[in-house]
Amino acid sequence: MTDDNTPEDESVNQDAIDDIFGDDGGGMNLQEIDDPNDQANAESPYKHGEPMAQDVAAIYDIPVQISAVLGRSTMQVSQLLKLGRGAVVELDRKVGEAIDIYVNNRLVARGEVVVVEDKLGITMTEIVKSDRS
């Protein structure tokens, strides 16, 4: 071992570095690596942050189903059949707890119930990021 706690047999010399990063064709040439930001800006007709409305206009008319789930409950069919007008079904959520917002049966956000004029609405408070594999 040397004074810097590096084993002597694992020391790296300049020749080894040149073999890896050198310009002799045997190693990596760092000059050839493109900057992904420069590449994206060179090929894109849009400036950074500019909307791409013309490119996405084709998907504007695709219908999606949006569901806001206040809570869930499990009961037997016999209990369900006994429910009548004014029956209260207890849900698994507490008052003030966030509700789940689904788009095409995929959880995308959480939010809160709000009143808009005389109708109920939803305000999104959190976007849920899903792992797409």
Contacts in CASP RR format, 6 or more apart in sequence:
PFRMAT RR
TARGET T0000
AUTHOR 0000-0000-0000
METHOD contacts of the structure
MODEL  1
MTDDNTPEDESVNQDAIDDIFGDDGGGMNLQEIDDPNDQANAESPYKHGE
PMAQDVAAIYDIPVQISAVLGRSTMQVSQLLKLGRGAVVELDRKVGEAID
IYVNNRLVARGEVVVVEDKLGITMTEIVKSDRS
1 7 0 8 1.000
1 8 0 8 1.000
2 8 0 8 1.000
2 11 0 8 1.000
18 24 0 8 1.000
19 26 0 8 1.000
19 27 0 8 1.000
20 27 0 8 1.000
20 28 0 8 1.000
21 27 0 8 1.000
21 28 0 8 1.000
21 29 0 8 1.000
21 30 0 8 1.000
22 28 0 8 1.000
22 29 0 8 1.000
23 29 0 8 1.000
23 31 0 8 1.000
41 48 0 8 1.000
46 52 0 8 1.000
64 103 0 8 1.000
64 104 0 8 1.000
65 102 0 8 1.000
65 103 0 8 1.000
65 104 0 8 1.000
65 105 0 8 1.000
66 101 0 8 1.000
66 102 0 8 1.000
66 103 0 8 1.000
67 101 0 8 1.000
67 102 0 8 1.000
67 105 0 8 1.000
68 99 0 8 1.000
68 100 0 8 1.000
68 101 0 8 1.000
68 102 0 8 1.000
68 111 0 8 1.000
68 113 0 8 1.000
68 121 0 8 1.000
68 122 0 8 1.000
69 99 0 8 1.000
69 100 0 8 1.000
69 101 0 8 1.000
69 102 0 8 1.000
70 91 0 8 1.000
70 93 0 8 1.000
70 99 0 8 1.000
70 113 0 8 1.000
71 91 0 8 1.000
71 92 0 8 1.000
71 93 0 8 1.000
71 99 0 8 1.000
71 100 0 8 1.000
72 91 0 8 1.000
72 92 0 8 1.000
73 89 0 8 1.000
73 90 0 8 1.000
73 91 0 8 1.000
73 92 0 8 1.000
75 89 0 8 1.000
83 89 0 8 1.000
93 99 0 8 1.000
96 112 0 8 1.000
98 110 0 8 1.000
98 111 0 8 1.000
98 112 0 8 1.000
98 125 0 8 1.000
98 126 0 8 1.000
99 110 0 8 1.000
99 111 0 8 1.000
99 112 0 8 1.000
99 113 0 8 1.000
99 122 0 8 1.000
100 107 0 8 1.000
100 109 0 8 1.000
100 110 0 8 1.000
101 107 0 8 1.000
101 108 0 8 1.000
101 109 0 8 1.000
101 110 0 8 1.000
101 111 0 8 1.000
101 122 0 8 1.000
101 124 0 8 1.000
102 108 0 8 1.000
106 130 0 8 1.000
107 128 0 8 1.000
107 130 0 8 1.000
108 127 0 8 1.000
108 128 0 8 1.000
108 130 0 8 1.000
109 124 0 8 1.000
109 125 0 8 1.000
109 126 0 8 1.000
109 127 0 8 1.000
109 128 0 8 1.000
110 124 0 8 1.000
110 125 0 8 1.000
110 126 0 8 1.000
110 128 0 8 1.000
111 122 0 8 1.000
111 123 0 8 1.000
111 124 0 8 1.000
111 125 0 8 1.000
111 126 0 8 1.000
112 122 0 8 1.000
112 123 0 8 1.000
112 125 0 8 1.000
113 120 0 8 1.000
113 121 0 8 1.000
113 122 0 8 1.000
114 120 0 8 1.000
114 121 0 8 1.000
114 122 0 8 1.000
114 123 0 8 1.000
115 121 0 8 1.000
END
